[in-house]
Amino acid sequence: MNRIKLLLGPMRVPFLILTPACVLLGLGTAVWTTGSVNYFHFVLLLIGALCAHISVNAFNEYFDFKSGLDFKTLRTPFSGGSGTLQADTGMARSTLVTAWITFAVTALTGLYFVSLRGLMLLPIGLLGLFLLFAYTPWLTRSPLLCLIAPGLGFGPLMVLSTHIALTGSYSWTALVASLVPLFLVSDLLLLNQFPDVEADRSIGRRHYPILIGRRHSSLIYAAFLLLAYLTIILGVAFHLLPLVSLLGLLTAMLAVPVGINAFRHAEDIPRLIPSMGLNVIINLLTPVLVGVGLLIK
């Protein structure tokens, strides 16, 4: 049982729930634009997306172990890695194997849908695979790429690839819907970087909490929250999303106090942790509510 726990640790299983929330959004746009989809294909897409999430998590655990970062990080329930490799350094090899196996499953799933739907999926798939491997060792050295890459992966890449694989075509509805997790997931990683500033700086990372400080970064966080909700409103206003998708605005009741607390407690990590938890809830509930709005029309 302990061995299984160690194997699951680098996958960060509790955080994988974000993937079904984003894939559901792609399912919603597909159903809303076409009326019906192949649910066997949806299950395959969900498996591929979960493998992609596991892969990026495992790569992150491995690279942060090799760099020594996670030995320096102040671990919170929402940041700082799983602690698995610090507890058992012998798990490093199996973590890397997990990363590559799930990477391969993701690639094979993508190739299946490329053969089914055509080359329109190939650029999205290749960019997604690049992000899986490159995020930790390379993209975290660029503040802008470090900010945008997580949201790009869970937003436009995951939602659009789901939509195209299920429908065989691009859609403005899918693109607009994908901007919601683009802003929210980028925010999720941004806020989770606040406790890691000193440790990340020591190994050469450059993200906005390092570059401009936590307090100023909290303004970026608030702006991205606003953009996520503005996307929903404009999507409905331009008839690209159904009126019921305004359900996604319900999480603004959480987002407003979280944005305020992120600014007030930017330098006080213990008092920031409850807001980090609420930030996770916002990331999960908002795409689900928009997706439900698309499914029930």
C-alpha positions as CSV (number, residue, x, y, z in Angstrom):
1,M,0.0,0.0,0.0
2,N,2.9,2.4,0.8
3,R,4.5,1.5,-2.5
4,I,1.3,2.4,-4.4
5,K,1.0,5.7,-2.5
6,L,4.6,6.5,-3.5
7,L,3.8,5.7,-7.1
8,L,0.7,7.9,-7.1
9,G,2.4,10.8,-5.3
10,P,4.2,12.3,-8.3
11,M,1.0,12.1,-10.3
12,R,-0.6,14.5,-7.8
13,V,-3.9,12.6,-8.0
14,P,-6.0,15.1,-6.0
15,F,-5.3,17.8,-8.6
16,L,-6.2,15.7,-11.6
17,I,-9.9,16.7,-11.2
18,L,-9.1,19.9,-13.1
19,T,-8.8,17.9,-16.3
20,P,-12.3,16.5,-16.4
21,A,-13.6,20.0,-15.7
22,C,-11.8,21.4,-18.7
23,V,-12.6,18.4,-21.0
24,L,-16.3,18.8,-19.9
25,L,-16.2,22.3,-21.3
26,G,-15.0,21.0,-24.7
27,L,-17.8,18.4,-24.6
28,G,-20.3,21.2,-23.9
29,T,-19.2,23.3,-26.9
30,A,-19.3,20.2,-29.1
31,V,-22.8,19.2,-28.0
32,W,-24.0,22.8,-28.3
33,T,-22.8,23.3,-31.8
34,T,-23.6,19.8,-33.3
35,G,-26.3,18.4,-31.0
36,S,-24.7,15.0,-30.4
37,V,-21.2,13.4,-30.0
38,N,-19.6,10.0,-29.9
39,Y,-19.2,9.3,-26.2
40,F,-16.6,6.5,-26.7
41,H,-14.4,9.2,-28.3
42,F,-15.1,11.4,-25.3
43,V,-13.9,8.8,-22.9
44,L,-10.7,8.3,-25.0
45,L,-10.2,12.1,-25.0
46,L,-10.6,12.2,-21.2
47,I,-8.0,9.4,-20.8
48,G,-5.6,11.2,-23.0
49,A,-6.1,14.4,-21.2
50,L,-5.6,12.8,-17.8
51,C,-2.4,11.2,-19.0
52,A,-1.2,14.6,-20.2
53,H,-1.9,16.1,-16.8
54,I,-0.1,13.2,-15.1
55,S,2.8,13.5,-17.4
56,V,3.4,17.2,-16.8
57,N,3.0,16.6,-13.0
58,A,5.5,13.8,-13.1
59,F,8.0,15.7,-15.2
60,N,7.7,18.6,-12.8
61,E,8.3,16.4,-9.8
62,Y,11.3,14.8,-11.4
63,F,12.9,18.0,-12.6
64,D,12.3,19.8,-9.3
65,F,13.9,16.9,-7.5
66,K,17.0,16.9,-9.8
67,S,17.4,20.7,-9.4
68,G,17.0,20.4,-5.6
69,L,14.1,22.9,-5.7
70,D,11.6,20.8,-3.7
71,F,14.2,20.4,-0.9
72,K,14.1,24.2,-0.5
73,T,10.4,24.9,-1.1
74,L,7.9,25.8,1.6
75,R,5.3,23.2,0.9
76,T,1.6,24.1,1.2
77,P,-1.5,22.0,0.4
78,F,-1.5,23.6,-3.0
79,S,2.2,24.2,-4.0
80,G,5.7,22.8,-3.4
81,G,5.2,19.4,-5.0
82,S,4.0,16.2,-3.4
83,G,7.1,15.5,-1.3
84,T,7.3,12.0,-2.6
85,L,10.8,12.1,-3.9
86,Q,12.1,13.9,-0.9
87,A,10.7,11.1,1.2
88,D,12.1,8.4,-1.0
89,T,14.8,9.5,-3.5
90,G,14.8,6.0,-5.1
91,M,11.4,6.9,-6.6
92,A,13.0,9.3,-9.1
93,R,13.5,6.8,-11.9
94,S,9.9,5.5,-11.6
95,T,8.6,9.0,-11.6
96,L,10.5,9.7,-14.9
97,V,9.2,6.5,-16.4
98,T,5.6,7.5,-15.4
99,A,6.1,10.8,-17.1
100,W,7.3,9.3,-20.3
101,I,4.6,6.5,-20.4
102,T,1.8,8.9,-19.9
103,F,3.4,11.3,-22.4
104,A,3.4,8.4,-24.9
105,V,-0.3,7.5,-24.2
106,T,-1.2,11.2,-24.7
107,A,0.7,11.2,-28.1
108,L,-0.9,8.0,-29.3
109,T,-4.4,9.2,-28.3
110,G,-3.6,12.4,-30.3
111,L,-2.4,10.4,-33.3
112,Y,-5.6,8.4,-33.3
113,F,-7.7,11.5,-33.5
114,V,-5.4,13.1,-36.1
115,S,-6.1,10.0,-38.3
116,L,-9.8,10.4,-37.6
117,R,-10.2,14.1,-38.0
118,G,-7.2,15.2,-40.2
119,L,-4.2,17.4,-39.8
120,M,-6.1,20.3,-38.2
121,L,-5.4,18.6,-34.9
122,L,-1.7,18.2,-35.4
123,P,-0.5,21.7,-34.5
124,I,-2.5,21.7,-31.3
125,G,-1.2,18.2,-30.4
126,L,2.4,19.1,-31.1
127,L,2.2,22.3,-29.1
128,G,0.6,20.4,-26.2
129,L,3.3,17.7,-26.1
130,F,6.0,20.4,-26.2
131,L,4.4,22.1,-23.1
132,L,4.3,18.9,-21.2
133,F,8.0,18.4,-21.4
134,A,9.2,22.0,-21.6
135,Y,7.2,23.7,-18.9
136,T,9.5,23.0,-15.9
137,P,13.0,23.0,-17.4
138,W,12.6,25.9,-19.8
139,L,9.3,27.9,-19.7
140,T,9.6,28.7,-16.1
141,R,12.7,30.8,-17.0
142,S,10.4,33.3,-18.9
143,P,7.9,35.3,-16.8
144,L,5.4,35.6,-19.6
145,L,5.6,32.0,-20.8
146,C,5.5,30.8,-17.2
147,L,2.3,32.7,-16.7
148,I,0.5,31.8,-19.9
149,A,1.6,28.2,-20.5
150,P,-0.6,26.5,-17.9
151,G,-3.7,28.3,-19.0
152,L,-2.8,27.6,-22.6
153,G,-2.5,23.9,-21.9
154,F,-5.8,23.5,-20.0
155,G,-7.7,26.2,-21.9
156,P,-7.3,26.5,-25.7
157,L,-5.3,23.3,-26.2
158,M,-7.4,21.0,-24.1
159,V,-10.8,22.5,-24.9
160,L,-10.2,23.1,-28.6
161,S,-8.7,19.6,-29.1
162,T,-11.7,18.0,-27.4
163,H,-14.1,20.0,-29.5
164,I,-12.3,19.3,-32.8
165,A,-11.9,15.6,-32.0
166,L,-15.6,15.3,-31.3
167,T,-16.9,17.5,-34.1
168,G,-14.2,17.5,-36.8
169,S,-14.2,21.3,-37.0
170,Y,-13.1,24.5,-35.3
171,S,-15.6,26.7,-33.5
172,W,-15.7,30.3,-32.2
173,T,-17.8,29.0,-29.4
174,A,-15.0,26.5,-28.4
175,L,-12.4,29.2,-28.7
176,V,-14.3,31.7,-26.5
177,A,-15.1,29.0,-23.9
178,S,-11.5,27.9,-23.8
179,L,-10.4,31.4,-22.7
180,V,-12.1,30.9,-19.4
181,P,-9.7,28.2,-18.2
182,L,-6.9,30.0,-20.0
183,F,-7.2,32.9,-17.5
184,L,-8.2,30.8,-14.5
185,V,-5.5,28.1,-14.7
186,S,-2.8,30.7,-15.4
187,D,-4.1,32.4,-12.2
188,L,-4.0,29.1,-10.4
189,L,-0.3,28.6,-11.0
190,L,0.4,32.3,-10.5
191,L,-1.0,32.4,-7.0
192,N,0.7,29.0,-6.2
193,Q,4.0,30.6,-7.0
194,F,3.7,33.1,-4.1
195,P,5.1,30.8,-1.5
196,D,7.9,29.6,-3.7
197,V,9.6,32.9,-4.6
198,E,12.8,32.5,-2.6
199,A,13.3,28.8,-3.6
200,D,12.4,29.4,-7.3
201,R,14.8,32.3,-7.5
202,S,17.7,30.2,-6.1
203,I,17.5,27.8,-9.1
204,G,17.1,30.5,-11.7
205,R,13.4,30.6,-12.3
206,R,11.9,33.8,-13.4
207,H,8.2,34.3,-12.9
208,Y,6.2,37.4,-12.1
209,P,6.2,37.1,-8.3
210,I,10.0,37.0,-8.6
211,L,10.3,39.7,-11.3
212,I,7.8,42.3,-9.9
213,G,7.0,41.0,-6.4
214,R,4.0,39.3,-4.9
215,R,2.0,42.5,-4.4
216,H,2.2,43.6,-8.0
217,S,1.6,40.1,-9.2
218,S,-1.7,40.0,-7.2
219,L,-2.9,42.7,-9.6
220,I,-2.2,40.4,-12.5
221,Y,-4.1,37.8,-10.6
222,A,-7.1,40.1,-10.2
223,A,-7.0,41.2,-13.9
224,F,-7.1,37.6,-15.1
225,L,-10.0,36.8,-12.8
226,L,-11.8,39.8,-14.3
227,L,-11.0,38.6,-17.9
228,A,-12.3,35.1,-17.2
229,Y,-15.7,36.5,-16.2
230,L,-15.7,39.1,-18.9
231,T,-15.2,36.3,-21.4
232,I,-18.3,34.6,-20.3
233,I,-20.4,37.8,-20.4
234,L,-19.1,38.8,-23.9
235,G,-19.6,35.2,-25.1
236,V,-23.2,35.3,-24.2
237,A,-23.6,38.9,-25.5
238,F,-22.3,37.9,-28.9
239,H,-24.4,34.7,-28.9
240,L,-21.3,32.5,-28.9
241,L,-22.4,31.0,-25.6
242,P,-25.9,30.2,-24.4
243,L,-27.5,32.4,-21.8
244,V,-27.4,29.6,-19.3
245,S,-23.6,29.7,-19.4
246,L,-23.9,32.8,-17.2
247,L,-24.0,30.1,-14.4
248,G,-20.2,30.4,-14.5
249,L,-20.5,33.9,-13.0
250,L,-21.7,32.3,-9.7
251,T,-18.1,31.7,-8.7
252,A,-17.4,35.5,-8.8
253,M,-18.8,35.4,-5.2
254,L,-15.7,33.5,-4.3
255,A,-13.4,35.3,-6.7
256,V,-13.9,38.8,-5.4
257,P,-12.8,38.1,-1.8
258,V,-10.0,35.9,-3.1
259,G,-8.7,38.7,-5.3
260,I,-8.9,41.2,-2.4
261,N,-7.1,38.8,0.0
262,A,-4.4,38.0,-2.6
263,F,-3.5,41.7,-2.6
264,R,-3.8,42.2,1.2
265,H,-1.9,39.1,2.2
266,A,0.5,38.8,-0.7
267,E,3.5,38.8,1.6
268,D,1.8,36.8,4.4
269,I,1.8,33.2,3.1
270,P,0.0,31.5,6.1
271,R,-2.9,34.0,5.7
272,L,-2.9,33.5,1.9
273,I,-3.3,29.7,2.0
274,P,-7.2,29.8,2.5
275,S,-7.4,31.9,-0.7
276,M,-5.2,29.4,-2.5
277,G,-7.8,26.8,-1.6
278,L,-10.7,28.9,-2.8
279,N,-8.8,29.6,-6.0
280,V,-8.8,25.8,-6.7
281,I,-12.6,25.7,-6.2
282,I,-13.0,28.7,-8.6
283,N,-10.9,26.8,-11.2
284,L,-13.0,23.7,-10.9
285,L,-16.5,25.1,-10.7
286,T,-16.3,27.9,-13.3
287,P,-15.6,25.7,-16.4
288,V,-18.0,23.0,-15.1
289,L,-20.8,25.6,-14.7
290,V,-20.2,27.1,-18.2
291,G,-20.0,23.5,-19.6
292,V,-23.3,22.6,-17.9
293,G,-24.8,25.7,-19.4
294,L,-23.7,24.5,-22.9
295,L,-25.0,21.0,-22.3
296,I,-28.5,22.1,-21.2
297,K,-28.6,25.0,-23.6
